[in-house]
Amino acid sequence: MLTKKQKYVTAVVGATGAVGTEMVRTLEARNFPVDTLRLFASERSEGKRIEFRSSSVRVEILDERSFKGIDIALFSAGAERSRIWAPVAASSGCVVVDNSSQWRMDPEIPLIVPEVNPHDLSWHKGIIANPNCSTIQMVVVLKPIHEAAKIKRVVVTTFQSVSGTGQRAIDELMRQTTDLLNFREVACNVYPYQIAFNVLPHIDVFLENGYTKEEMKMVKETRKIMGDDTIGVTATTVRVPVFRCHSESLNIETEKKLAANEVRAILSSAPGVVVYDAPDRKLYPIPIDVAGTDETYVGRIREDETIDNGINLWIVADNLRKGAALNAVQIAECLIGKA
Ligand SMILES: NC(=O)c1ccc[n+]([C@@H]2O[C@H](COP(=O)([O-])OP(=O)(O)OC[C@H]3O[C@@H](n4cnc5c(N)ncnc54)[C@H](OP(=O)(O)O)[C@@H]3O)[C@@H](O)[C@H]2O)c1
């Protein structure tokens, strides 16, 4: 368990990746009390230097002794690395905040969104899981609505940016776009089909029930974070040619009737949420405006006229920030009592 200190030896595992890079920036931007920063990545990046505060930190590779003396480690290097190294880190006395899918559904490991279930941090045993990016922004919005009117069912369709897949996918969208605009053939290395100027209803692998793993993550993780197995969630997850920010269309059915204005009022005072909803002035959240921000933006709030108690809304958040790095740093802030 974490001993209270003035400053903490902090590590980022996967520091050269899309999320890891954002983690380093977020630690600096939020003035997290870092004593020494240790950065880890694969052997491909060993020796590379990454800027932090006014100096540069050398990237190291992991070994059995790496975590000695580290207080908090933010992991963002994929599920396989988390499976192997998170227990090694935890047994060295370090608290791990893991961004991969490896531990999220483990009943012994809390899955945390600080605005929703910070109380679940009390039972961590050294590893804390950070939810999937598309789930985080959805539960930040669902939680206050659930408290006000008890949610029965959610139908969600996502429009997810390529940065959700990582740096290789960012490079692929850039390269394909450039190639197409220069009348060259495109190569598909990350996604099964061209992503530039296209839309793919396929994120992660297909499961036996016909859903993708990403869709089922949204179902299961939502129930675990909200602490309510009765909430029905059905999801369609879609990859779109956007670099940054996931957008989601939500249809929410509640037990108690909520008017659109009541939802607007509830969400206006919800932590981590910004209501940006003025259709008469063509104001609604869009990825290029939300990129680089910390909150989950909500717009297009309206009543579903086909059922008694239904609300439709549109939410956008930066998947690398609230969907990953920021949520992880907020968890670390809760751990040290800074939040
Ligand atoms: N992108 C998102 O929006 C998002 C959101 C939530 C969760 N996540 C999760 O976060 C994790 C990282 O995602 P990402 O998008 O940042 O991927 P990424 O851009 O591909 O970065 C992967 C990172 O892992 C490092 N790595 C690979 N093999 C390693 C090894 N053997 N030892 C140590 N480090 C190793 C890479 O180092 P090199 O540069 O040296 O290869 C790189 O720093 C994944 O588990 C993903 O599911 C991502």
PDBQT file of the ligand as one rigid body, heavy atoms in Angstrom, charges set to zero:
ROOT
HETATM    1  N1  LIG A 401      -5.157   4.712 -27.197  1.00  0.00    +0.000 N 
HETATM    2  C1  LIG A 401      -6.198   4.833 -26.372  1.00  0.00    +0.000 C 
HETATM    3  O1  LIG A 401      -7.061   5.709 -26.532  1.00  0.00    +0.000 OA
HETATM    4  C2  LIG A 401      -6.317   3.901 -25.210  1.00  0.00    +0.000 A 
HETATM    5  C3  LIG A 401      -7.334   4.125 -24.297  1.00  0.00    +0.000 A 
HETATM    6  C4  LIG A 401      -7.477   3.280 -23.202  1.00  0.00    +0.000 A 
HETATM    7  C5  LIG A 401      -6.587   2.250 -23.054  1.00  0.00    +0.000 A 
HETATM    8  N2  LIG A 401      -5.572   2.043 -23.965  1.00  0.00    +0.000 N 
HETATM    9  C6  LIG A 401      -4.649   0.938 -23.698  1.00  0.00    +0.000 C 
HETATM   10  O2  LIG A 401      -3.355   1.485 -23.429  1.00  0.00    +0.000 OA
HETATM   11  C7  LIG A 401      -2.339   0.586 -23.884  1.00  0.00    +0.000 C 
HETATM   12  C8  LIG A 401      -1.377   1.345 -24.800  1.00  0.00    +0.000 C 
HETATM   13  O3  LIG A 401      -2.094   1.907 -25.860  1.00  0.00    +0.000 OA
HETATM   14  P1  LIG A 401      -1.460   2.971 -26.875  1.00  0.00    +0.000 P 
HETATM   15  O4  LIG A 401      -2.621   3.418 -27.672  1.00  0.00    +0.000 OA
HETATM   16  O5  LIG A 401      -0.605   3.972 -26.176  1.00  0.00    +0.000 OA
HETATM   17  O6  LIG A 401      -0.500   2.001 -27.760  1.00  0.00    +0.000 OA
HETATM   18  P2  LIG A 401       0.854   2.353 -28.546  1.00  0.00    +0.000 P 
HETATM   19  O7  LIG A 401       0.822   3.742 -29.066  1.00  0.00    +0.000 OA
HETATM   20  O8  LIG A 401       1.018   1.237 -29.511  1.00  0.00    +0.000 OA
HETATM   21  O9  LIG A 401       1.997   2.266 -27.413  1.00  0.00    +0.000 OA
HETATM   22  C9  LIG A 401       2.420   1.062 -26.841  1.00  0.00    +0.000 C 
HETATM   23  C10 LIG A 401       3.517   1.305 -25.834  1.00  0.00    +0.000 C 
HETATM   24  O10 LIG A 401       3.879   0.060 -25.241  1.00  0.00    +0.000 OA
HETATM   25  C11 LIG A 401       5.298  -0.085 -25.312  1.00  0.00    +0.000 C 
HETATM   26  N3  LIG A 401       5.732  -1.472 -25.347  1.00  0.00    +0.000 N 
HETATM   27  C12 LIG A 401       5.521  -2.393 -26.315  1.00  0.00    +0.000 A 
HETATM   28  N4  LIG A 401       6.129  -3.555 -25.983  1.00  0.00    +0.000 NA
HETATM   29  C13 LIG A 401       6.729  -3.357 -24.779  1.00  0.00    +0.000 A 
HETATM   30  C14 LIG A 401       7.526  -4.151 -23.918  1.00  0.00    +0.000 A 
HETATM   31  N5  LIG A 401       7.838  -5.417 -24.242  1.00  0.00    +0.000 N 
HETATM   32  N6  LIG A 401       7.982  -3.619 -22.765  1.00  0.00    +0.000 NA
HETATM   33  C15 LIG A 401       7.690  -2.334 -22.437  1.00  0.00    +0.000 A 
HETATM   34  N7  LIG A 401       6.943  -1.523 -23.217  1.00  0.00    +0.000 NA
HETATM   35  C16 LIG A 401       6.471  -2.026 -24.367  1.00  0.00    +0.000 A 
HETATM   36  C17 LIG A 401       5.655   0.648 -26.587  1.00  0.00    +0.000 C 
HETATM   37  O11 LIG A 401       7.043   0.915 -26.617  1.00  0.00    +0.000 OA
HETATM   38  P3  LIG A 401       7.841   1.128 -28.023  1.00  0.00    +0.000 P 
HETATM   39  O12 LIG A 401       7.489   2.505 -28.492  1.00  0.00    +0.000 OA
HETATM   40  O13 LIG A 401       9.242   0.989 -27.613  1.00  0.00    +0.000 OA
HETATM   41  O14 LIG A 401       7.352   0.069 -28.956  1.00  0.00    +0.000 OA
HETATM   42  C18 LIG A 401       4.789   1.890 -26.445  1.00  0.00    +0.000 C 
HETATM   43  O15 LIG A 401       5.389   2.780 -25.531  1.00  0.00    +0.000 OA
HETATM   44  C19 LIG A 401      -3.073  -0.573 -24.535  1.00  0.00    +0.000 C 
HETATM   45  O16 LIG A 401      -3.211  -1.605 -23.593  1.00  0.00    +0.000 OA
HETATM   46  C20 LIG A 401      -4.435   0.010 -24.881  1.00  0.00    +0.000 C 
HETATM   47  O17 LIG A 401      -5.431  -0.975 -24.936  1.00  0.00    +0.000 OA
HETATM   48  C21 LIG A 401      -5.423   2.844 -25.019  1.00  0.00    +0.000 A 
ENDROOT
TORSDOF 0
